[in-house]
């Protein structure tokens, strides 16, 4: 019985490989906005918008990466090729950063003027997007392949998987803070160089361990052949091309509804790398209380994954305790609670605006508390949503629907960049949120996220019972 409750070693191979990829990715997120402002001299609004577009493109590429894997490459080859391309993209990024001296006298601008460093920057983004598209979707789909679809360990497997992601996300901002913390534009190149080396280490480790540990629950190698060459076979020995049953259609409907609400959640959550990063840089006191030490804005990006690593096991234990008491909320209910926690997190920042000191700075404790509450929301959302997709998706469409899930994240990242474009400018102009709502000050900006998160939570919980009915043969009520 004890052996059945153990996670396969393959989970830790995939998790550690994904940790390397996420470290590389979070290096980009940690530096991208400030890099574009300091080296390429884009305006804050254009940098924030472009950051959302770039991260969106990386997630859009998951659809094409999943298709190429299913049709031609297979998971393993796609991961190795994708990781290699990501490393090359990071090295190209480093080269772009090394050209900072050619832009020292350039005026701030809000559009591409296609200088040589900007062209190199665009090439790097394209390479990284293609590489990430091949890499990430295939790692995620292989996690569920390790387990029996009815295995109760699947939810905790994705929590462990996301804890590994959080380790990469935690280390990346610390490295950025150490290497680029001085704000010297000449140092960005070294951050990208470190990211490229790290992802290469992940590719090498995966290549060496894949044949020994990556097996399904019934002992078959996973990720070797493209899905198109191993179609499901029915009782008559023919490829299973049957139409969706009513239950399968209902499950897909639930996934689509989850994706729609996820767009809002992750668009708001993405503000930590754009508008909240700018808020931290401008309005949060960088001095650690009772010391003479200061931190850079990237420090707060490290708090998010650090809190995830610390809090996720505690939340899992708490939920297990509630399960024993028969009081544990369902997976569907947890999502609604996640929205409410996000509303609370942005309320923290809204309250902090009333605590400015004489230098128009707020105590960093407010920013830390914001990240703590936001991570609790993430714990109740991110692993649960990914686990639900893997449980609800019909087996013959799981790769496609996993791609749809990542496409949802792409839309969220792009929308998040548009949201960040409403960040109030110090220049005195009045930006409009989504081009419609005037944002006169920071209080107005933060209030939008509080209201948006709260309303989504209310709507989700109002339709909770209906969603449970649609998924009743998979999820326990």
Backbone torsions as a table, in degrees:
resi	resn	phi	psi	omega
1	UNK	NA	-40.6	-179.3
2	UNK	-62.7	-38.9	-179.4
3	UNK	-64.0	-34.3	-178.0
4	UNK	-67.6	-22.1	-177.6
5	UNK	-91.2	0.2	-179.7
6	UNK	-87.6	143.7	174.5
7	UNK	-77.6	143.3	178.5
8	UNK	-67.7	150.6	179.5
9	UNK	-60.6	-28.7	178.8
10	UNK	-57.0	-31.2	178.0
11	UNK	-61.1	-40.3	-177.5
12	UNK	-75.8	-27.9	172.6
13	UNK	-65.3	-48.7	179.9
14	UNK	-65.6	-40.2	-178.4
15	UNK	-64.9	-43.2	-179.4
16	UNK	-68.8	-34.6	176.9
17	UNK	-66.8	-43.2	177.9
18	UNK	-66.4	-32.2	176.9
19	UNK	-60.0	-41.6	178.0
20	UNK	-64.3	-42.0	179.5
21	UNK	-65.2	-42.0	-179.5
22	UNK	-68.1	-34.1	175.1
23	UNK	-59.1	-46.9	178.8
24	UNK	-61.2	-43.0	-178.8
25	UNK	-66.6	-43.7	-178.0
26	UNK	-72.1	-22.1	170.0
27	UNK	-59.6	-44.3	179.0
28	UNK	-63.6	-49.8	-178.4
29	UNK	-59.0	-38.5	-176.6
30	UNK	-67.5	-30.1	-173.3
31	UNK	-109.3	-17.3	-164.5
32	UNK	-58.5	-52.2	-177.1
33	UNK	-62.8	-48.7	-178.6
34	UNK	-68.2	-34.7	176.5
35	UNK	-62.0	-45.6	-179.5
36	UNK	-65.3	-34.3	179.4
37	UNK	-75.3	-41.9	-173.4
38	UNK	-84.4	-34.5	-175.4
39	UNK	-100.6	-47.3	-178.3
40	UNK	-90.4	-12.6	176.6
41	UNK	63.5	36.1	170.4
42	UNK	-76.3	154.0	176.5
43	UNK	-69.5	163.3	-178.8
44	UNK	-61.3	-44.6	-178.3
45	UNK	-64.5	-43.8	-179.0
46	UNK	-68.3	-36.7	178.4
47	UNK	-64.4	-41.9	179.2
48	UNK	-65.4	-44.0	178.4
49	UNK	-62.9	-45.3	-178.4
50	UNK	-66.3	-34.1	176.9
51	UNK	-61.3	-43.2	177.3
52	UNK	-63.5	-39.8	179.6
53	UNK	-66.3	-43.2	-179.3
54	UNK	-61.9	-50.6	179.4
55	UNK	-65.0	-32.5	176.3
56	UNK	-64.2	-43.1	178.8
57	UNK	-61.4	-37.7	179.1
58	UNK	-62.0	-39.0	179.0
59	UNK	-77.9	-34.3	175.9
60	UNK	-59.5	-37.5	-179.3
61	UNK	-61.1	-18.6	179.7
62	UNK	-62.2	-34.8	178.6
63	UNK	-60.3	-47.1	-178.3
64	UNK	-71.8	-36.3	177.2
65	UNK	-63.9	-41.4	177.6
66	UNK	-64.3	-39.1	179.3
67	UNK	-64.8	-47.6	-179.4
68	UNK	-62.2	-37.8	179.1
69	UNK	-67.0	-46.7	-177.9
70	UNK	-64.6	-35.6	-173.6
71	UNK	-90.9	-36.2	-168.8
72	UNK	-130.0	-40.1	-166.2
73	UNK	-98.0	-41.9	-168.8
74	UNK	86.4	157.4	-174.3
75	UNK	-59.2	-44.7	-171.6
76	UNK	-65.4	-49.0	-179.5
77	UNK	-64.3	-37.5	-179.7
78	UNK	-64.2	-40.3	-179.9
79	UNK	-65.1	-44.5	-179.1
80	UNK	-65.6	-45.1	179.2
81	UNK	-65.2	-43.9	-178.3
82	UNK	-63.5	-44.5	179.5
83	UNK	-63.1	-39.0	178.2
84	UNK	-64.1	-43.3	178.7
85	UNK	-64.4	-38.8	178.2
86	UNK	-61.9	-40.2	178.5
87	UNK	-63.5	-43.2	178.2
88	UNK	-61.1	-42.4	178.8
89	UNK	-60.8	-39.9	178.6
90	UNK	-65.4	-38.2	178.6
91	UNK	-67.5	-36.5	175.4
92	UNK	-65.5	-39.8	175.1
93	UNK	-57.6	-45.2	179.9
94	UNK	-59.7	-39.9	177.5
95	UNK	-63.8	-41.6	176.6
96	UNK	-58.9	-42.4	179.3
97	UNK	-66.0	-29.6	-179.3
98	UNK	-70.7	-11.7	-178.9
99	UNK	-94.0	16.1	-176.2
100	UNK	-55.8	-32.2	-174.7
101	UNK	-66.4	-18.9	-179.7
102	UNK	-81.9	-8.0	-175.9
103	UNK	-116.5	10.6	-173.0
104	UNK	-62.1	-31.0	-177.5
105	UNK	-102.1	15.5	-176.5
106	UNK	-84.2	139.7	179.0
107	UNK	-78.5	153.7	176.9
108	UNK	-63.0	139.1	-178.9
109	UNK	-144.6	160.1	-174.5
110	UNK	-119.4	31.4	175.4
111	UNK	-160.1	163.4	175.9
112	UNK	-71.4	132.7	172.2
113	UNK	-114.3	5.0	171.4
114	UNK	55.5	48.4	166.8
115	UNK	-68.7	168.2	-179.0
116	UNK	-60.0	-46.0	177.2
117	UNK	-60.0	-36.1	178.5
118	UNK	-66.4	-39.2	179.2
119	UNK	-65.4	-42.2	177.0
120	UNK	-63.3	-39.3	177.3
121	UNK	-58.5	-45.6	-179.8
122	UNK	-64.2	-42.5	178.4
123	UNK	-60.5	-42.9	180.0
124	UNK	-61.8	-43.5	180.0
125	UNK	-61.5	-42.4	-179.3
126	UNK	-62.8	-45.6	-179.5
127	UNK	-63.1	-44.6	-179.0
128	UNK	-66.0	-39.0	179.0
129	UNK	-62.1	-45.4	179.1
130	UNK	-63.0	-45.6	-179.6
131	UNK	-62.6	-44.6	179.5
132	UNK	-64.8	-37.0	178.3
133	UNK	-60.5	-38.5	178.2
134	UNK	-75.3	-29.8	-171.1
135	UNK	-85.8	-60.7	-164.0
136	UNK	-66.9	-46.7	-176.7
137	UNK	-62.2	-32.2	-177.7
138	UNK	-77.8	-35.0	174.3
139	UNK	-62.5	-46.8	-176.8
140	UNK	-63.8	-42.4	-178.2
141	UNK	-69.5	-27.0	179.3
142	UNK	-72.5	-26.0	178.6
143	UNK	-59.2	-49.5	-179.0
144	UNK	-67.3	-25.1	179.7
145	UNK	-69.9	-18.1	179.5
146	UNK	-73.6	-20.1	-169.4
147	UNK	-117.5	153.4	167.7
148	UNK	-64.7	134.3	-178.3
149	UNK	-54.0	-24.9	-179.5
150	UNK	-96.3	6.7	-178.3
151	UNK	-69.2	126.9	-179.2
152	UNK	-72.9	-8.1	178.3
153	UNK	-80.9	-6.3	-173.3
154	UNK	-61.8	-42.3	178.9
155	UNK	-61.2	-46.0	-179.3
156	UNK	-69.9	-28.1	176.4
157	UNK	-61.7	-44.3	179.0
158	UNK	-70.5	-28.6	175.0
159	UNK	-66.8	-43.8	176.2
160	UNK	-61.4	-42.5	179.3
161	UNK	-58.5	-44.6	-179.7
162	UNK	-74.6	-24.6	172.7
163	UNK	-65.9	-38.7	176.4
164	UNK	-63.9	-41.1	175.8
165	UNK	-59.1	-40.5	-178.4
166	UNK	-67.2	-32.4	175.8
167	UNK	-61.2	-46.4	177.0
168	UNK	-62.4	-40.7	179.1
169	UNK	-67.9	-29.0	178.6
170	UNK	-75.0	-43.4	-176.8
171	UNK	-69.4	-36.0	-174.4
172	UNK	-59.3	-53.4	179.5
173	UNK	-63.0	-30.6	177.7
174	UNK	-65.0	-42.7	177.4
175	UNK	-63.2	-43.6	178.8
176	UNK	-61.7	-43.4	180.0
177	UNK	-61.9	-37.7	-179.0
178	UNK	-75.1	-42.5	-173.7
179	UNK	-84.8	-41.3	-172.7
180	UNK	-113.0	5.7	-172.0
181	UNK	-58.1	-25.1	-178.3
182	UNK	-73.4	-12.9	-179.2
183	UNK	80.5	9.2	177.4
184	UNK	-74.2	118.6	-177.0
185	UNK	-58.6	-23.8	-178.2
186	UNK	-71.6	-11.2	-174.2
187	UNK	-94.1	-13.3	-178.5
188	UNK	-59.1	-35.4	-176.7
189	UNK	-58.4	-33.2	-177.1
190	UNK	-74.4	-29.9	174.7
191	UNK	-63.0	-45.7	178.7
192	UNK	-65.8	-36.8	179.5
193	UNK	-63.2	-43.9	178.0
194	UNK	-61.8	-41.0	179.8
195	UNK	-61.9	-40.4	179.3
196	UNK	-64.4	-41.5	179.0
197	UNK	-65.2	-39.6	-176.7
198	UNK	-66.2	-43.6	-179.7
199	UNK	-67.6	-32.1	175.1
200	UNK	-63.3	-38.4	176.9
201	UNK	-61.6	-39.4	177.9
202	UNK	-63.8	-41.4	179.2
203	UNK	-63.8	-43.3	179.7
204	UNK	-62.9	-45.5	179.4
205	UNK	-61.3	-42.7	178.7
206	UNK	-63.0	-42.9	-178.8
207	UNK	-62.0	-38.8	-177.3
208	UNK	-76.2	-28.0	-172.1
209	UNK	-104.7	-14.1	-171.2
210	UNK	-60.7	-41.7	-175.8
211	UNK	-73.2	-20.7	-177.3
212	UNK	-88.8	-32.2	-169.2
213	UNK	-122.3	-15.0	-173.5
214	UNK	-90.2	85.3	178.7
215	UNK	-129.5	150.8	177.5
216	UNK	-76.0	174.1	-178.7
217	UNK	-61.4	-23.3	179.9
218	UNK	-102.7	16.6	171.2
219	UNK	89.2	8.8	180.0
220	UNK	-93.8	144.8	174.9
221	UNK	-64.2	138.6	179.5
222	UNK	-113.0	147.5	174.5
223	UNK	79.1	10.7	-177.2
224	UNK	-82.0	-50.2	-177.0
225	UNK	-105.6	150.1	174.0
226	UNK	-61.2	146.9	-179.3
227	UNK	-58.0	-33.7	-177.7
228	UNK	-63.3	-18.8	-179.9
229	UNK	-100.9	4.3	177.9
230	UNK	-138.3	54.4	-177.9
231	UNK	-62.2	153.6	175.7
232	UNK	-64.6	135.5	-178.4
233	UNK	-109.6	131.9	-179.4
234	UNK	-86.5	-174.2	-174.6
235	UNK	-63.6	-23.7	-179.3
236	UNK	-89.8	4.4	179.8
237	UNK	81.2	12.5	-179.8
238	UNK	-105.5	156.0	177.3
239	UNK	-60.7	134.0	-178.1
240	UNK	-79.9	104.8	179.8
241	UNK	-120.0	28.0	-176.9
242	UNK	-65.7	155.6	179.0
243	UNK	-73.8	162.9	178.1
244	UNK	-64.6	137.3	172.8
245	UNK	-77.8	171.3	179.2
246	UNK	-61.8	-42.4	179.5
247	UNK	-63.7	-42.1	178.7
248	UNK	-63.3	-40.3	177.5
249	UNK	-62.5	-42.4	177.8
250	UNK	-61.6	-39.4	179.4
251	UNK	-63.9	-42.7	178.7
252	UNK	-64.8	-36.7	177.3
253	UNK	-61.5	-41.9	177.8
254	UNK	-62.9	-41.7	179.1
255	UNK	-61.3	-42.2	179.4
256	UNK	-62.8	-43.7	178.2
257	UNK	-63.4	-41.4	176.6
258	UNK	-59.2	-41.5	-178.5
259	UNK	-64.3	-40.6	-179.5
260	UNK	-61.9	-47.3	179.5
261	UNK	-69.4	-32.9	179.7
262	UNK	-63.9	-32.6	178.7
263	UNK	-57.2	-45.0	179.9
264	UNK	-65.7	-46.9	-177.6
265	UNK	-59.4	-50.7	-174.6
266	UNK	-76.7	-23.3	172.6
267	UNK	-66.1	-41.4	176.5
268	UNK	-68.9	-43.2	-178.2
269	UNK	-63.4	-32.2	-177.8
270	UNK	-67.2	-11.0	-180.0
271	UNK	-63.6	-18.5	-179.5
272	UNK	-64.0	-22.2	179.6
273	UNK	-101.7	-0.2	-179.4
274	UNK	-128.3	-92.2	-173.6
275	UNK	-64.6	-39.5	179.8
276	UNK	-70.2	-33.5	175.6
277	UNK	-63.3	-42.9	177.4
278	UNK	-65.8	-39.3	176.5
279	UNK	-60.1	-44.4	-179.9
280	UNK	-63.4	-38.9	-178.7
281	UNK	-67.8	-37.5	-171.9
282	UNK	-94.2	-39.7	-167.7
283	UNK	-115.7	-8.0	-179.1
284	UNK	-99.5	129.9	179.4
285	UNK	-63.9	120.0	-175.8
286	UNK	-78.1	-5.7	-177.0
287	UNK	-85.2	127.3	177.0
288	UNK	-68.2	128.2	-177.4
289	UNK	-51.9	138.1	176.3
290	UNK	68.9	13.0	177.1
291	UNK	-135.7	176.3	174.5
292	UNK	-105.5	9.0	-178.5
293	UNK	-85.1	142.7	177.0
294	UNK	-120.5	159.6	178.6
295	UNK	-126.1	156.1	176.2
296	UNK	-88.0	166.0	179.3
297	UNK	-57.6	-29.5	-179.3
298	UNK	-64.5	-19.0	178.9
299	UNK	-56.4	-38.7	-176.7
300	UNK	-70.5	-25.5	176.0
301	UNK	-68.2	-29.1	178.3
302	UNK	-73.0	-25.4	-178.6
303	UNK	-65.2	-37.0	-177.0
304	UNK	-57.7	-57.0	178.5
305	UNK	-67.9	-32.4	178.3
306	UNK	-62.1	-45.8	178.1
307	UNK	-63.7	-34.9	178.6
308	UNK	-63.4	-45.1	-179.5
309	UNK	-60.7	-41.0	-177.5
310	UNK	-75.8	-44.2	-170.2
311	UNK	-86.2	-29.7	-176.1
312	UNK	-56.6	-48.2	178.6
313	UNK	-62.4	-35.7	179.8
314	UNK	-67.3	-40.8	178.5
315	UNK	-65.7	-40.3	178.4
316	UNK	-62.0	-44.0	178.3
317	UNK	-63.8	-39.7	179.1
318	UNK	-64.4	-41.1	178.7
319	UNK	-67.1	-36.6	176.4
320	UNK	-62.8	-40.0	178.7
321	UNK	-64.9	-41.1	176.5
322	UNK	-65.3	-33.1	178.8
323	UNK	-64.3	-41.4	177.5
324	UNK	-61.1	-37.2	179.6
325	UNK	-83.2	0.9	-176.6
326	UNK	59.3	34.2	-179.9
327	UNK	-123.0	10.3	-177.5
328	UNK	-70.8	134.1	176.6
329	UNK	-70.2	151.1	177.1
330	UNK	-70.6	165.6	177.7
331	UNK	-58.5	-39.3	179.6
332	UNK	-63.6	-42.0	-179.8
333	UNK	-66.3	-37.2	179.8
334	UNK	-58.6	-35.5	-179.4
335	UNK	-64.4	-43.0	177.5
336	UNK	-62.1	-41.5	177.9
337	UNK	-62.6	-36.2	178.6
338	UNK	-59.5	-40.9	177.2
339	UNK	-62.9	-42.4	180.0
340	UNK	-64.2	-39.1	178.4
341	UNK	-65.0	-35.8	176.4
342	UNK	-64.3	-39.5	176.6
343	UNK	-60.8	-40.5	178.2
344	UNK	-64.0	-41.2	-178.6
345	UNK	-59.5	-47.7	180.0
346	UNK	-70.7	-26.1	174.4
347	UNK	-64.2	-33.9	177.6
348	UNK	-59.3	-46.3	179.1
349	UNK	-66.8	-35.8	178.4
350	UNK	-62.4	-43.1	178.1
351	UNK	-64.8	-37.7	-176.9
352	UNK	-62.2	-23.2	-178.3
353	UNK	-66.6	-14.6	177.6
354	UNK	-93.0	9.0	-176.0
355	UNK	-120.5	20.8	179.5
356	UNK	-57.7	138.3	174.9
357	UNK	-88.3	-168.2	-176.5
358	UNK	-64.7	-23.2	179.9
359	UNK	-97.0	17.2	-178.3
360	UNK	56.6	44.2	177.7
361	UNK	-124.7	148.1	174.7
362	UNK	-108.6	154.2	179.4
363	UNK	-63.8	139.0	-177.5
364	UNK	-63.6	-16.0	177.8
365	UNK	-58.7	-33.9	177.9
366	UNK	-64.9	-43.3	179.7
367	UNK	-65.9	-37.2	178.2
368	UNK	-66.4	-43.2	179.0
369	UNK	-64.9	-38.4	176.1
370	UNK	-56.9	-48.5	-178.9
371	UNK	-65.3	-36.3	179.6
372	UNK	-61.8	-48.9	-179.6
373	UNK	-67.1	-39.1	-179.5
374	UNK	-63.2	-37.1	178.9
375	UNK	-66.8	-38.6	176.0
376	UNK	-59.0	-39.3	176.4
377	UNK	-63.8	-42.4	179.7
378	UNK	-62.4	-41.2	-178.5
379	UNK	-61.4	-34.8	-179.9
380	UNK	-84.3	-4.1	-176.0
381	UNK	-116.4	-62.5	-165.7
382	UNK	-60.8	-57.9	179.6
383	UNK	-64.0	-35.4	-178.5
384	UNK	-65.0	-44.4	-179.6
385	UNK	-62.6	-44.8	-179.4
386	UNK	-66.0	-39.2	177.5
387	UNK	-64.6	-41.4	179.2
388	UNK	-63.1	-38.9	177.7
389	UNK	-60.8	-44.9	-178.5
390	UNK	-67.7	-30.6	179.7
391	UNK	-79.3	-38.0	-174.0
392	UNK	-85.9	-25.8	-176.0
393	UNK	-67.6	131.0	172.5
394	UNK	-57.5	141.0	-171.2
395	UNK	-55.4	-39.1	-176.3
396	UNK	-76.4	-6.2	179.3
397	UNK	-121.9	12.9	-172.3
398	UNK	-64.9	-39.1	180.0
399	UNK	-66.3	-42.0	-179.9
400	UNK	-64.1	-45.4	-177.7
401	UNK	-70.9	-29.0	173.3
402	UNK	-66.1	-37.5	175.6
403	UNK	-64.6	-39.4	176.4
404	UNK	-61.1	-40.2	178.8
405	UNK	-59.7	-46.1	179.4
406	UNK	-69.6	-30.8	174.5
407	UNK	-63.6	-35.7	174.8
408	UNK	-58.8	-43.5	177.8
409	UNK	-63.9	-32.6	176.7
410	UNK	-63.1	-47.8	178.3
411	UNK	-60.0	-40.6	-179.7
412	UNK	-63.0	-41.7	-179.7
413	UNK	-66.0	-42.4	178.4
414	UNK	-65.4	-44.3	178.2
415	UNK	-63.5	-36.8	177.1
416	UNK	-61.2	-37.6	175.8
417	UNK	-65.2	-38.3	176.3
418	UNK	-65.7	-42.8	175.9
419	UNK	-55.4	-47.1	-176.5
420	UNK	-64.6	-24.1	177.2
421	UNK	-63.6	-14.9	177.2
422	UNK	-89.2	5.2	179.1
423	UNK	-62.8	128.0	-175.5
424	UNK	-63.9	132.2	-177.5
425	UNK	-86.2	145.7	177.2
426	UNK	-72.7	-13.4	-177.4
427	UNK	-73.1	-12.0	177.2
428	UNK	102.0	-9.8	176.7
429	UNK	-71.9	157.4	-178.1
430	UNK	-110.5	98.8	177.7
431	UNK	-71.0	164.6	178.6
432	UNK	-119.6	128.3	177.6
433	UNK	-69.4	121.2	-175.5
434	UNK	58.0	21.6	179.5
435	UNK	73.5	8.9	-175.1
436	UNK	-122.8	-44.7	-172.0
437	UNK	-100.0	115.3	178.1
438	UNK	-62.4	134.8	178.7
439	UNK	-113.4	99.1	-174.4
440	UNK	-81.1	-27.1	-176.6
441	UNK	-158.3	178.9	-178.6
442	UNK	-63.9	-35.3	179.7
443	UNK	-61.2	-42.7	178.2
444	UNK	-62.9	-41.8	-178.5
445	UNK	-63.1	-48.6	-179.3
446	UNK	-67.5	-34.4	-179.1
447	UNK	-62.4	-34.1	179.9
448	UNK	-59.4	-42.6	-178.3
449	UNK	-71.6	-35.0	176.7
450	UNK	-61.7	-50.1	-177.6
451	UNK	-65.5	-44.5	-178.0
452	UNK	-61.3	-45.6	-179.5
453	UNK	-66.0	-43.3	-177.8
454	UNK	-64.2	-45.2	-179.6
455	UNK	-62.7	-42.1	178.2
456	UNK	-62.7	-39.4	178.1
457	UNK	-63.3	-41.9	179.7
458	UNK	-64.7	-47.2	-179.0
459	UNK	-62.1	-43.4	-178.8
460	UNK	-60.2	-46.5	-177.4
461	UNK	-71.3	-28.3	175.9
462	UNK	-63.8	-33.4	-179.1
463	UNK	-102.1	14.0	-177.1
464	UNK	-59.2	-47.5	-177.1
465	UNK	-63.0	-38.0	178.9
466	UNK	-65.3	-41.2	178.2
467	UNK	-64.3	-38.5	178.0
468	UNK	-65.0	-37.1	178.0
469	UNK	-65.2	-41.0	-179.5
470	UNK	-65.6	-27.4	-177.5
471	UNK	-114.5	22.3	-170.5
472	UNK	-63.6	-26.5	-179.0
473	UNK	-83.3	-2.6	177.7
474	UNK	-116.2	-44.5	-176.0
475	UNK	-101.4	143.1	176.5
476	UNK	-83.3	136.4	-178.2
477	UNK	-75.2	NA	NA
